[in-house]
């Protein structure tokens, strides 16, 4: 019997993919033992690719081509917004403005103003940096768990997708970094499951429908590994199994998907799934007894999911996902350390500033900023991260704060702590103070109320959500309800990641509770007088929701 196309692709790619990942991991390990040489190589490569660009020549930055040691004194530290004029020009030139490599697509990520960012995804960056980073990470996963390539049903990859692109900027696709479609060339991301039915562009694009297709394809099979970025995705996988239990059992029993023939009927798998899902406390290990590994972010706020993940994956091994954002990769796991990974010295040119330095103010005022290199940071301290990428974004202040855990062979091992100005991020929504302030202003303005003091914090529940206490002239339950809807809707429009997580049910609706004017001011003063007078300050963002009970009695 002839194999279906997707399985033929899987078997054709299994050995080459494993070899490519192993080689990428070996290269990374070699660089981690000689980090200074790796950083010099990266900086030289970036200068070589950018020195002849329009922007560098206009600003006189091309002088560093002959003297790389002047790089930090000639080029300023930048925010993303500082690059917008050049990025807008690049959308028309499609390369040559910030860097001399062609722009293949524009990567989409939330902006602080609600306007999605445009991060250039260049051919050079793709082939030299991003794809090798992914392969190195998978090389580590394969090193510890080779069974993830045991057979075509062994791995469920939810960290990447293939979706048709419908958003374009002057003819160039504008899409998420996780969308690996369309393929650029033979060196682009091409895992064995690339052509699998649950992975291709024919799968529904909504979170729930796509997840159902994944489950339907793999339930009843010997699934060994589930890959994710956010732990919330893994929790939602279990929730969807519970929600669609009868439908899944019926589809397995009939061999259907969405009412159409899909596979051979599987009565045995249907009976097993029916028995498992009948139990209210079922785990993913119950659904797939063959499970041996899951991966996702495990540090910072993602660590709040630890207990839930243990309940969903009892006794299952776990490995971390790389520390990264749309703008670039910061760390890559090379062993089974869960909360600390080595600085990815082959991915970018990295600089650091002690976290206690008000870097935002310095950058806003155009003041010179003294930075530290990788070999100048100290274990036990927190630092702002500044990185220069091969996509044209140089000396970019990411807003990320990292903690240095230790130094190994000269390379810092670090973990993400939080974003500067961000108080929490349950599922990767990355809400900033300015975004919440703007949403509250819009909600209050619609009711003719000016914005006063407010506090906002994360509420752990099923699903998690955010709680806001806001001062108003005349508090009422009716106003609470109206503001909750209005502020949640405004934040939905301002932050595309928040919108995605709300639409998929991974975040609950934000709740607003109103209190009289001066209530928050009095609360802040009471905390100051309770023995923390020199350090306690009013902060709109709180680490928990203790303030809600203190202010409202709820």
N, C-alpha and C positions, 0 to 999 in steps of 0.2 A: 504493500500500500504506500502510495506516495505521501510524503510529509507535506502538510500545509506550508505555505510560503513563510509564515512567521517562525515556524519551528526550524525550517531549513536555515533561515537567517541566524537563529539562535545557535545551532550547532556549528555553523560556519564562523561565527564570531567568538565563541566561547574561549578557545585557546588564544587567538590573537589578542582579545580583550584582556585576558589574564596576564599575558606577557607585557602588554602596554602598561597596565597598571603597576605591575611589579617593577618595570624599568623606571617609571615615574617616581615610585616610592624610593627606589634605590638612589636616584638622582637627588631627591630631597634629603635623604639621610646623609648623603655625602656633603651637601651644602650645609647642613646643620652642624657638621663637624668643622667646617671652615666658613663660618658666617661672614667674616670680613671680606673674603674673596667673593662670596655670593653677592653681598651688598654692592661691592665695587662693580661687579659684572652687570647687575641690574641697572645701576645708575648710568653706567657707560652706554648701555643699550637704549635706555630711555632718552638720553641726550642725543645719541646718534639718530634716533627716530624722530626727534622733535626740533632739533636745532635749525633745520631749514624750513620749518613751518612759518606761515605768515605771521602768526602771533609772536613767536619767539624772535623773529628778525625785526619786527616793528618795535618790540620792547627792548631790544638789545640783549636778550637772554642768550643769544647764540654765542656770546663771548665765552660761555662756560664749556663750549666744545673743545677749546684748547686748554682749559684749566678746570676740570670737574670739581676741584677743591673749592671753587668759588660758588658752587651751586646754591648753597644755603644763604650766602650773603647777597647774591644777585636776585634770586627769585623770591617773592614774598610768600608768606603763609596765606592761604586763600580759603574762603568758604565756597560752597557750591554756587551760591548766588553770584559770586564775583566772576564766575566763568560764563554766566548766561549770555552776555553779548557775543563772546567767541563761539559758544555753542549754537546760538541762533545763526551765526554766519556759517558754521559747519553744516547746519542742516541744508544749506544751499550748495555748498562746495562739496559736501560728502567726503571730506578729507582734505588735508593740507593746511587747515587753519590752526588747530592745536597740535596736530601730529601729522606725519606724512604717510600714515597708513590709511587705506580707505575705510570709511565707516560702513559696516555691514548692516547694522540695525541700531535703533535707539532703545536703551533699556529703560523701563518704566519703574519708578519708585515714588513713594509719597514725598511731596515737598511740604515745607513748613507753612506755606501759604495756601495749601490745598491744590495747587497746580502740580500735576505729576512732573517729576524731573525727567530730563533727557540725559542719560549717561551714555557717552559714545562707546559703542562696541566695535572695535576696529579689528581688522584681519590679524594684525600683528599681536594684539592683546589676546585674541582668541587662541591662536596657535601656540604662542610662546608662554602664556601665563594661565589663562582660565582653564583650558582643557587639561594641561598637565596637572593643575591643582586637583581637579576632580579625579583624575586617574590615580594620583598619589594617595588620595583619601581612600578610594576603593581598593587600592593596593594593600592598605592596612587592614581593611575589612576582610579581604581575601586571605591575608596572612594569618589572621586569627580564626577565620571561619570560611574555609574553602568550600564548604557545602552550599554556599549561596549560589554556586554555579553547578550544582549537582545535576540539575535537569531543568527543562523550560518552565516549570511551575515553582521553582525554588525561591524566587525573589519577587517581592512586591515593592517597586520603587515609586514612592509618592513624592519624592523630592524634586523630580523633573517631570515635565509633561510635554506633549506635542499637541499644539493647538493652532488652528488656522488663524492668521493675523488679519484683523480688519481695521486696525488703526495705523495710519501712515503719516509721516512727516516728510513732505516733498519727495514722496515715492519710496522712502525707507521705512521699514516696519518699526513700530513702537510697541514693544512687548516686554513682559517680565523676563528676568534673567533665568527663571526656572523653565521657560518655554524654549525647548530645544528643537524648534521647528520654524522654518525648514532647515535641513542640513546644508551647511556651507560647502563642504567638500569632504573627501574621504578621511581627513584628519579631525573632523568635527566629532562631537559626542556621538558615539555609536555603540551602545552596550548591546549585549545579546538580545535583550528584550525590546529593542527599538521598534521592531515590527509586530510586537505582540498585540492581540486584539484589544487588551485593556489599556494600551499605551498610545495608540495612534490617534490621529486627528479626528477619526470617526466617533470617538467616545464623547458623550455629552460634556459640555464645558462647565456646567454648574457643579459645585462641590459635591452635593448629595448624589446627583445622578452619576457623576464620574466614579465616586466611591462605590456605588452600587454595582456598576459594571466591573470594577476591580474585584469586589467580593464575589460576584457571581462567577467570574472566570476562574477564581482560585479556590473557592470553597470546595471541600471534598478532595483537594489535592494535598500533596506533601509539601506545604509551604514552610520554608526554613527561616525566612528573613523578611522583615518589614522595615523599609528605609523611609525616614521622614526628616524634615527640618524642624518643624515645631512639634512639641509633644502634644499639643491640642489636636493635631491631625490624627494621632494614634488613639486618643481618647474618643474622638468622633467616629472612628472606625468601629469601635465597640458599640457606641450608641446607635449607629445606623444598623448594625446587626440586630440589636434589640428592637428597633423601631420597625424594621422591615422583615421580621422573622417569618411571618406566614407567607409573604410573597416570595422570599428566598427559598423556603422549603418547597413551595409549589413549583417554582421554576426548576429546582433541582429534580424534583420528581417527574416533571413533564419534559425536561430537557429544553426549556424555553428561556427567552430573555425578552422582556417587553412584549410578550404575547406571540413571539415568532420563534420558530425552531432554532436552537442554538447548539446544543450538544445532544449526545445520547442520554435518555432518561437514566437517572442514577438513584435508584430506590434506597440503596444502602447508605449513600451520603445524605440523602434527604432524611432518613430515619435518625441518623446520628445527629445531624444539625437540629432536628426537631426536638430531640431529647435534651441537647445542650441548651438551646434557647428557652426551654421551658423553665430553666432554673434562673431566678432573678439575679443571682450573683455569678453568672457564668463569666469566664475569662477568655481571652483570645487563645490561650493555651488549650482550653477546652475545645474551641472551634478547630484549631489546628494543633493537634498533639505533637506534630513534627517541628514546631517553632523552636529555634535555637538562638535567635539574635534579633534585636531591634536597635535602631540608631536614631538619634535626634539631638537637639541642643539639650544640654544637661546642667548648665551653669546659670548664674544670675537669676532672673525671675523665672526662667524655665525650670529651675530647681524646685519651684512650688508644686510642680507636677509629680515629684518623686514618689510620694505615697500612692498616688493614683496609678502611676505607671507600674509600680510593684504589684498593685492589685489586679491590673489588667494583664500583666506579663509575669505571673509568679514563677520565680526560678529561672527566668530567661536572661541570658547574657545581654549586656548593652554596651555600646560604644558611642562616643560623641560624634556629632556632626561638626565640620569645620566652623571656625568663627569667620563670618564673612557678611558682606552686604552687597548690594548691587554695585557699589563703587569699587569693590575689590576684596580679596582674600587676606585675612590677617594671620590665622593659625590653621594648621592642618594636623589632624591626629596621626601619630606614628606608632602608638601603642595603646594599651587598654586603660590608660589614665583617663578618668572620667571628667575631671573638672579643670584640667590644665593641659595646654598643648604648646608645642614650640612655635615661636614666631616664624612665619613662613618667609624666611629671608630670601628665597628665590622668587617671590611673587611681586614685591614692590620695594621701593627705597623707603625705609621707615625712620621716623623721627618721633621723639617723645618730649612732653612737657609735664612737669609735676602737676598732679590734679588740683593742688591748692592754688595754682596760678590762675588768675581770672583771664583765661586765654581769649574768651569771647570779647571782653572789653579791649584787650590789646589789639586784636584783629580789627575790630570795629573802628578803633582810633588810628589804625595804620601804624601802630608802634612796633618797633623791631622786637622780635621774640627769640629768645635764646632757646634752642632746642638741644636735646641730647640724642646721641646715636644709640644703637642697640647695645653697645658695650659700655654704656655709661649709666644705664638704669640699675636700680638696686632692688633686690628681693624684699618683699614686704611693703612696697610702696605702690600707689596708684598713679597712672599717667594718662594725660590726653594723648591720643594717637594722631599723628600726621603722616600721610603716606603719599608717595608719588607713584602713579600707575603708568603702565605702558599704553594707556588709552588717551593720554593727553592731559589728564587732570593731575597737575603737579602740586606738591606741598599742600594737599587738601586736608584741612582740619575736618575730621569725620564727625566730631562730636561724641565719639566713643571713649569711654574710660576703661582702661585695662589695669588689672593688678598683676604685678610681677611676683610669681611664686618662687622661682628658683632659677639658677643659671646652670645649664648643662653644656659642656664643651664650648663655652663662650656664647651660647644661644639662650636668650631669655625664654622661659616657659611661663605663659601668661594665661589669664582667663578674663573674659568680658565681665565687667561689673555693672555698668549702666551707661546710658547716654546722658551727656551733659544737657540738663534741662528737661529730661524725661524722668517721670517718677515711677512708671511701671509699664510693662508690656507683656500682657498675658500670653498673647499668641503671635507676636511680631507686629502688632499694630503701631508701636512706637509713637505714642501720643506725646506731643510737646505742650508745654505750658501755654505757648501762644495759641495753639490750636484750640485747647479747651477754653481759654479766655475768649477767643473769637466766637466759639459756639455759644458760650453763656451770654455774651454781649448780644448776639443775634436773637437768642431766645427771650431775653429780658426786654430788648428793644421792641419786639413784636407786641409786648404788653405795656409799652410806654414806661418801662422802668430802666433807670440807669444802673450800670453794674457797680456794685460795691464789693466788699470782701466776700470771698468764697473759699471753700476748701473742697478738694477732690481726692479721693483715694480708691484703691482697688478692693473690691469685695469678692472673697473666694466663695463660690457657690457653684451650682450646676445649672447653666453655665456661669462662668465668672462674669463680672460686670463692674461698672464704676458708679460710685455714689458721690453726689455733690450736695453740699450744704451752702446755700446762698442767702445773703442778707437782702431783705426787701422791706418796703415800708409797711405792708400789710400781709403777713403770711397767711396762707390758707391751704387746705387740702386740695381744693379745686385748682389753685394756682400751681401747686406741686405737680399735679397730674399734667397740666398743660405745658409747664416748663420742661418736664421730663421728656415729653414727646418732641418738643421744639428743639431742645438742646441736643438730644440724641440724633434727630434728623440733620441738624446743622453739622454736627461732628461727622456724620455719615457722608456729607458732601465735602467736608474739608479734608478728610483723611481717607484715601482710597483703601488702605489696609484695614482700617476700622470698618469701613463699609463691607469689605469682603468677608471679614470675620463675623460681622453681624448678620449678613445675608445667609451665611452658611450655618448659623446657629452656634458658632463656637464662642461668641460673646453674647451676653444678655444685654437688654436695653439699659442705658444709663438712667439713673434715678436722681431726681432733684428734690430736695427737701428745703423749704424756705424757713428762715428764722428772722426775728426782728433785727432791725438795724442795731449795730453795736454789739450784737451777741457774740460774733466771732472775735471782735476786738477784746471783749471782756474775757473770752476763753483764752486768748493768747496772753493776756495780762496775767491771768490766774496761773498759767503754766510758767510764766516768767518768775512769778513770785514763789513758786514751789521749789526753789533751789536751783534753778537753771538760768538765772538772770542774765549772765554774761553771754550765753550762747543761744538761748531760745529766741528764735525770730519767727515772725509770721511767714509761713510758707503756704502758698495755695495748694501745692502737691504734698500729700502725705503718703507714708509707706503702708498705712493700714486705714481702717475706717473707725478707729476708736473715737475719733472726734464726732462721729454721727451720734453715738449714744450720749456723749457728753453734752452735745449742743441741743439734741432733740428729745432725748429720753427713749429713743427707739432701740 
